[in-house]
Amino acid sequence: MQQAQKLKTITRKTTPMSFEERIQKLAEVQRGWVNNFRMASMLVKLQDVDGWIRNRLRYCIWHHWKKLERKRKNLIRLGVEQGQAYAWSRSRMGGWAIAQSPILGTTITLDRLKKRGYESMLDIYKKISPQLNEPLYTRPVRTVV
């Protein structure tokens, strides 16, 4: 199975698993993918994929809340004022549009996802990439006599 397809399957809103289990499986696939391509220069690509994965996770969270009242209460718990929380919880926009909206982008932030165990592919890549971790000059310098 292709790596992107694995990421899609794990982050699908209808895949029956807890958020912690989803994060754990996602981490396994991400580590494997980054280890496989660690020699390549792929910072920009990983930023794009990370943004997409974060939106998929926000969509899973939004879908998991299900009911309007639960959405409203959770938005209030995340720091949204009551009127806005009421309006967004009853929005007729689809879940994917809500996941990309400013309301979930500012409440379910990267820091909050990290607290739940999410590690971005870019962070993993920065830890293990040889281009980023090796000193600039690795060959021993030889004096010419």
CNS distance restraints for C-alpha pairs under 8 A (distance, minus, plus):
assign (resid   1 and name CA) (resid   5 and name CA) 6.65 0.50 0.50
assign (resid   1 and name CA) (resid   6 and name CA) 6.79 0.50 0.50
assign (resid   2 and name CA) (resid   6 and name CA) 6.38 0.50 0.50
assign (resid   3 and name CA) (resid   7 and name CA) 6.37 0.50 0.50
assign (resid   3 and name CA) (resid  29 and name CA) 7.35 0.50 0.50
assign (resid   3 and name CA) (resid  33 and name CA) 6.90 0.50 0.50
assign (resid   4 and name CA) (resid   8 and name CA) 6.20 0.50 0.50
assign (resid   5 and name CA) (resid   9 and name CA) 6.14 0.50 0.50
assign (resid   6 and name CA) (resid  10 and name CA) 6.20 0.50 0.50
assign (resid   6 and name CA) (resid  29 and name CA) 7.42 0.50 0.50
assign (resid   7 and name CA) (resid  11 and name CA) 6.11 0.50 0.50
assign (resid   7 and name CA) (resid  26 and name CA) 6.79 0.50 0.50
assign (resid   7 and name CA) (resid  29 and name CA) 7.23 0.50 0.50
assign (resid   7 and name CA) (resid  53 and name CA) 7.92 0.50 0.50
assign (resid   8 and name CA) (resid  12 and name CA) 5.85 0.50 0.50
assign (resid   9 and name CA) (resid  15 and name CA) 7.21 0.50 0.50
assign (resid  10 and name CA) (resid  15 and name CA) 6.88 0.50 0.50
assign (resid  10 and name CA) (resid  22 and name CA) 6.32 0.50 0.50
assign (resid  10 and name CA) (resid  25 and name CA) 7.11 0.50 0.50
assign (resid  10 and name CA) (resid  26 and name CA) 6.55 0.50 0.50
assign (resid  11 and name CA) (resid  15 and name CA) 7.44 0.50 0.50
assign (resid  11 and name CA) (resid  22 and name CA) 7.10 0.50 0.50
assign (resid  11 and name CA) (resid  26 and name CA) 7.85 0.50 0.50
assign (resid  11 and name CA) (resid  53 and name CA) 7.40 0.50 0.50
assign (resid  11 and name CA) (resid  56 and name CA) 5.89 0.50 0.50
assign (resid  11 and name CA) (resid  57 and name CA) 6.30 0.50 0.50
assign (resid  11 and name CA) (resid  60 and name CA) 7.14 0.50 0.50
assign (resid  12 and name CA) (resid  56 and name CA) 7.29 0.50 0.50
assign (resid  12 and name CA) (resid  60 and name CA) 7.12 0.50 0.50
assign (resid  13 and name CA) (resid  56 and name CA) 7.83 0.50 0.50
assign (resid  13 and name CA) (resid  59 and name CA) 6.83 0.50 0.50
assign (resid  13 and name CA) (resid  60 and name CA) 4.68 0.50 0.50
assign (resid  13 and name CA) (resid  63 and name CA) 6.61 0.50 0.50
assign (resid  13 and name CA) (resid  64 and name CA) 7.93 0.50 0.50
assign (resid  17 and name CA) (resid  21 and name CA) 6.18 0.50 0.50
assign (resid  17 and name CA) (resid  22 and name CA) 6.30 0.50 0.50
assign (resid  18 and name CA) (resid  22 and name CA) 6.16 0.50 0.50
assign (resid  19 and name CA) (resid  23 and name CA) 6.15 0.50 0.50
assign (resid  20 and name CA) (resid  24 and name CA) 6.19 0.50 0.50
assign (resid  20 and name CA) (resid 116 and name CA) 7.26 0.50 0.50
assign (resid  20 and name CA) (resid 117 and name CA) 7.37 0.50 0.50
assign (resid  21 and name CA) (resid  25 and name CA) 6.25 0.50 0.50
assign (resid  22 and name CA) (resid  26 and name CA) 6.00 0.50 0.50
assign (resid  23 and name CA) (resid  27 and name CA) 6.06 0.50 0.50
assign (resid  23 and name CA) (resid 117 and name CA) 6.53 0.50 0.50
assign (resid  23 and name CA) (resid 118 and name CA) 5.87 0.50 0.50
assign (resid  24 and name CA) (resid  28 and name CA) 6.50 0.50 0.50
assign (resid  24 and name CA) (resid 117 and name CA) 7.83 0.50 0.50
assign (resid  25 and name CA) (resid  29 and name CA) 6.47 0.50 0.50
assign (resid  26 and name CA) (resid  30 and name CA) 6.04 0.50 0.50
assign (resid  27 and name CA) (resid  31 and name CA) 6.00 0.50 0.50
assign (resid  27 and name CA) (resid 118 and name CA) 7.36 0.50 0.50
assign (resid  27 and name CA) (resid 119 and name CA) 7.00 0.50 0.50
assign (resid  28 and name CA) (resid  32 and name CA) 6.25 0.50 0.50
assign (resid  29 and name CA) (resid  33 and name CA) 6.07 0.50 0.50
assign (resid  30 and name CA) (resid  34 and name CA) 6.06 0.50 0.50
assign (resid  30 and name CA) (resid 121 and name CA) 6.08 0.50 0.50
assign (resid  31 and name CA) (resid  35 and name CA) 5.95 0.50 0.50
assign (resid  31 and name CA) (resid 121 and name CA) 7.49 0.50 0.50
assign (resid  31 and name CA) (resid 124 and name CA) 6.92 0.50 0.50
assign (resid  32 and name CA) (resid  36 and name CA) 6.07 0.50 0.50
assign (resid  33 and name CA) (resid  37 and name CA) 6.39 0.50 0.50
assign (resid  34 and name CA) (resid  38 and name CA) 5.46 0.50 0.50
assign (resid  34 and name CA) (resid 121 and name CA) 6.99 0.50 0.50
assign (resid  34 and name CA) (resid 124 and name CA) 7.14 0.50 0.50
assign (resid  34 and name CA) (resid 125 and name CA) 6.01 0.50 0.50
assign (resid  35 and name CA) (resid 125 and name CA) 7.90 0.50 0.50
assign (resid  35 and name CA) (resid 128 and name CA) 7.59 0.50 0.50
assign (resid  38 and name CA) (resid 125 and name CA) 6.74 0.50 0.50
assign (resid  38 and name CA) (resid 128 and name CA) 7.04 0.50 0.50
assign (resid  38 and name CA) (resid 129 and name CA) 5.23 0.50 0.50
assign (resid  38 and name CA) (resid 130 and name CA) 7.29 0.50 0.50
assign (resid  39 and name CA) (resid 129 and name CA) 6.58 0.50 0.50
assign (resid  39 and name CA) (resid 130 and name CA) 6.76 0.50 0.50
assign (resid  39 and name CA) (resid 131 and name CA) 7.42 0.50 0.50
assign (resid  42 and name CA) (resid  46 and name CA) 6.11 0.50 0.50
assign (resid  43 and name CA) (resid  47 and name CA) 6.31 0.50 0.50
assign (resid  43 and name CA) (resid 122 and name CA) 6.82 0.50 0.50
assign (resid  44 and name CA) (resid  48 and name CA) 6.46 0.50 0.50
assign (resid  45 and name CA) (resid  49 and name CA) 6.28 0.50 0.50
assign (resid  46 and name CA) (resid  50 and name CA) 5.87 0.50 0.50
assign (resid  46 and name CA) (resid 121 and name CA) 6.31 0.50 0.50
assign (resid  46 and name CA) (resid 122 and name CA) 5.70 0.50 0.50
assign (resid  47 and name CA) (resid  51 and name CA) 6.22 0.50 0.50
assign (resid  47 and name CA) (resid 121 and name CA) 7.97 0.50 0.50
assign (resid  47 and name CA) (resid 122 and name CA) 6.48 0.50 0.50
assign (resid  48 and name CA) (resid  52 and name CA) 6.35 0.50 0.50
assign (resid  49 and name CA) (resid  53 and name CA) 6.14 0.50 0.50
assign (resid  50 and name CA) (resid  54 and name CA) 6.11 0.50 0.50
assign (resid  50 and name CA) (resid 120 and name CA) 6.09 0.50 0.50
assign (resid  50 and name CA) (resid 121 and name CA) 6.34 0.50 0.50
assign (resid  50 and name CA) (resid 122 and name CA) 7.30 0.50 0.50
assign (resid  51 and name CA) (resid  55 and name CA) 6.29 0.50 0.50
assign (resid  52 and name CA) (resid  56 and name CA) 6.27 0.50 0.50
assign (resid  53 and name CA) (resid  57 and name CA) 6.18 0.50 0.50
assign (resid  54 and name CA) (resid  58 and name CA) 6.17 0.50 0.50
assign (resid  54 and name CA) (resid 110 and name CA) 7.79 0.50 0.50
assign (resid  55 and name CA) (resid  59 and name CA) 6.11 0.50 0.50
assign (resid  55 and name CA) (resid  96 and name CA) 7.85 0.50 0.50
assign (resid  55 and name CA) (resid  99 and name CA) 5.63 0.50 0.50
assign (resid  55 and name CA) (resid 100 and name CA) 6.14 0.50 0.50
assign (resid  56 and name CA) (resid  60 and name CA) 6.25 0.50 0.50
assign (resid  56 and name CA) (resid  96 and name CA) 7.85 0.50 0.50
assign (resid  56 and name CA) (resid  99 and name CA) 7.41 0.50 0.50
assign (resid  57 and name CA) (resid  61 and name CA) 6.27 0.50 0.50
assign (resid  58 and name CA) (resid  62 and name CA) 6.12 0.50 0.50
assign (resid  58 and name CA) (resid  99 and name CA) 5.36 0.50 0.50
assign (resid  58 and name CA) (resid 104 and name CA) 6.98 0.50 0.50
assign (resid  58 and name CA) (resid 108 and name CA) 6.89 0.50 0.50
assign (resid  59 and name CA) (resid  63 and name CA) 6.02 0.50 0.50
assign (resid  59 and name CA) (resid  95 and name CA) 6.06 0.50 0.50
assign (resid  59 and name CA) (resid  96 and name CA) 5.94 0.50 0.50
assign (resid  59 and name CA) (resid  98 and name CA) 7.58 0.50 0.50
assign (resid  59 and name CA) (resid  99 and name CA) 5.03 0.50 0.50
assign (resid  60 and name CA) (resid  64 and name CA) 6.00 0.50 0.50
assign (resid  61 and name CA) (resid  65 and name CA) 6.44 0.50 0.50
assign (resid  62 and name CA) (resid  66 and name CA) 7.06 0.50 0.50
assign (resid  62 and name CA) (resid  71 and name CA) 7.39 0.50 0.50
assign (resid  62 and name CA) (resid  95 and name CA) 6.89 0.50 0.50
assign (resid  62 and name CA) (resid  99 and name CA) 7.32 0.50 0.50
assign (resid  63 and name CA) (resid  95 and name CA) 6.96 0.50 0.50
assign (resid  65 and name CA) (resid  70 and name CA) 5.87 0.50 0.50
assign (resid  65 and name CA) (resid  71 and name CA) 5.66 0.50 0.50
assign (resid  66 and name CA) (resid  70 and name CA) 7.12 0.50 0.50
assign (resid  66 and name CA) (resid  71 and name CA) 7.11 0.50 0.50
assign (resid  67 and name CA) (resid  71 and name CA) 6.26 0.50 0.50
assign (resid  68 and name CA) (resid  72 and name CA) 6.19 0.50 0.50
assign (resid  68 and name CA) (resid  89 and name CA) 5.51 0.50 0.50
assign (resid  68 and name CA) (resid  90 and name CA) 6.28 0.50 0.50
assign (resid  69 and name CA) (resid  73 and name CA) 6.09 0.50 0.50
assign (resid  69 and name CA) (resid  89 and name CA) 7.43 0.50 0.50
assign (resid  70 and name CA) (resid  74 and name CA) 5.99 0.50 0.50
assign (resid  71 and name CA) (resid  75 and name CA) 6.08 0.50 0.50
assign (resid  71 and name CA) (resid  85 and name CA) 7.91 0.50 0.50
assign (resid  71 and name CA) (resid  89 and name CA) 5.38 0.50 0.50
assign (resid  72 and name CA) (resid  76 and name CA) 6.26 0.50 0.50
assign (resid  72 and name CA) (resid  82 and name CA) 7.89 0.50 0.50
assign (resid  72 and name CA) (resid  85 and name CA) 5.14 0.50 0.50
assign (resid  72 and name CA) (resid  86 and name CA) 5.55 0.50 0.50
assign (resid  72 and name CA) (resid  88 and name CA) 7.60 0.50 0.50
assign (resid  72 and name CA) (resid  89 and name CA) 5.19 0.50 0.50
assign (resid  73 and name CA) (resid  77 and name CA) 6.10 0.50 0.50
assign (resid  73 and name CA) (resid  85 and name CA) 7.70 0.50 0.50
assign (resid  74 and name CA) (resid  78 and name CA) 6.16 0.50 0.50
assign (resid  75 and name CA) (resid  79 and name CA) 6.51 0.50 0.50
assign (resid  75 and name CA) (resid  80 and name CA) 5.58 0.50 0.50
assign (resid  75 and name CA) (resid  85 and name CA) 5.64 0.50 0.50
assign (resid  75 and name CA) (resid 107 and name CA) 7.54 0.50 0.50
assign (resid  76 and name CA) (resid  80 and name CA) 4.83 0.50 0.50
assign (resid  76 and name CA) (resid  81 and name CA) 6.12 0.50 0.50
assign (resid  76 and name CA) (resid  82 and name CA) 6.20 0.50 0.50
assign (resid  76 and name CA) (resid  85 and name CA) 6.15 0.50 0.50
assign (resid  78 and name CA) (resid 107 and name CA) 5.80 0.50 0.50
assign (resid  78 and name CA) (resid 108 and name CA) 7.76 0.50 0.50
assign (resid  79 and name CA) (resid 107 and name CA) 7.08 0.50 0.50
assign (resid  80 and name CA) (resid  84 and name CA) 6.57 0.50 0.50
assign (resid  80 and name CA) (resid  85 and name CA) 5.86 0.50 0.50
assign (resid  80 and name CA) (resid 107 and name CA) 7.62 0.50 0.50
assign (resid  81 and name CA) (resid  85 and name CA) 6.07 0.50 0.50
assign (resid  82 and name CA) (resid  86 and name CA) 6.08 0.50 0.50
assign (resid  83 and name CA) (resid  87 and name CA) 6.28 0.50 0.50
assign (resid  84 and name CA) (resid  88 and name CA) 6.05 0.50 0.50
assign (resid  85 and name CA) (resid  89 and name CA) 5.90 0.50 0.50
assign (resid  86 and name CA) (resid  90 and name CA) 6.38 0.50 0.50
assign (resid  87 and name CA) (resid  91 and name CA) 6.11 0.50 0.50
assign (resid  88 and name CA) (resid 103 and name CA) 7.72 0.50 0.50
assign (resid  93 and name CA) (resid  97 and name CA) 6.14 0.50 0.50
assign (resid  93 and name CA) (resid  98 and name CA) 6.41 0.50 0.50
assign (resid  94 and name CA) (resid  98 and name CA) 6.29 0.50 0.50
assign (resid  95 and name CA) (resid  99 and name CA) 6.08 0.50 0.50
assign (resid  96 and name CA) (resid 100 and name CA) 6.49 0.50 0.50
assign (resid  97 and name CA) (resid 101 and name CA) 6.14 0.50 0.50
assign (resid  98 and name CA) (resid 103 and name CA) 7.49 0.50 0.50
assign (resid  98 and name CA) (resid 104 and name CA) 6.87 0.50 0.50
assign (resid  99 and name CA) (resid 104 and name CA) 5.79 0.50 0.50
assign (resid  99 and name CA) (resid 105 and name CA) 7.19 0.50 0.50
assign (resid 100 and name CA) (resid 104 and name CA) 7.01 0.50 0.50
assign (resid 100 and name CA) (resid 105 and name CA) 6.61 0.50 0.50
assign (resid 101 and name CA) (resid 105 and name CA) 6.24 0.50 0.50
assign (resid 102 and name CA) (resid 106 and name CA) 5.83 0.50 0.50
assign (resid 103 and name CA) (resid 107 and name CA) 6.28 0.50 0.50
assign (resid 104 and name CA) (resid 108 and name CA) 5.38 0.50 0.50
assign (resid 104 and name CA) (resid 109 and name CA) 7.70 0.50 0.50
assign (resid 105 and name CA) (resid 109 and name CA) 5.91 0.50 0.50
assign (resid 108 and name CA) (resid 112 and name CA) 6.02 0.50 0.50
assign (resid 108 and name CA) (resid 113 and name CA) 6.90 0.50 0.50
assign (resid 109 and name CA) (resid 113 and name CA) 6.35 0.50 0.50
assign (resid 110 and name CA) (resid 114 and name CA) 6.08 0.50 0.50
assign (resid 111 and name CA) (resid 115 and name CA) 6.28 0.50 0.50
assign (resid 112 and name CA) (resid 116 and name CA) 6.50 0.50 0.50
assign (resid 113 and name CA) (resid 117 and name CA) 6.53 0.50 0.50
assign (resid 113 and name CA) (resid 118 and name CA) 5.42 0.50 0.50
assign (resid 114 and name CA) (resid 118 and name CA) 4.59 0.50 0.50
assign (resid 114 and name CA) (resid 119 and name CA) 6.08 0.50 0.50
assign (resid 119 and name CA) (resid 123 and name CA) 6.81 0.50 0.50
assign (resid 119 and name CA) (resid 124 and name CA) 7.30 0.50 0.50
assign (resid 120 and name CA) (resid 124 and name CA) 6.59 0.50 0.50
assign (resid 121 and name CA) (resid 125 and name CA) 6.03 0.50 0.50
assign (resid 122 and name CA) (resid 126 and name CA) 6.12 0.50 0.50
assign (resid 123 and name CA) (resid 127 and name CA) 6.40 0.50 0.50
assign (resid 124 and name CA) (resid 128 and name CA) 6.50 0.50 0.50
assign (resid 125 and name CA) (resid 129 and name CA) 5.47 0.50 0.50
assign (resid 126 and name CA) (resid 132 and name CA) 6.55 0.50 0.50
assign (resid 126 and name CA) (resid 133 and name CA) 7.83 0.50 0.50
assign (resid 127 and name CA) (resid 133 and name CA) 7.47 0.50 0.50
assign (resid 128 and name CA) (resid 132 and name CA) 7.97 0.50 0.50
assign (resid 128 and name CA) (resid 133 and name CA) 7.23 0.50 0.50
assign (resid 129 and name CA) (resid 133 and name CA) 6.25 0.50 0.50
assign (resid 130 and name CA) (resid 134 and name CA) 5.70 0.50 0.50
assign (resid 134 and name CA) (resid 138 and name CA) 7.37 0.50 0.50
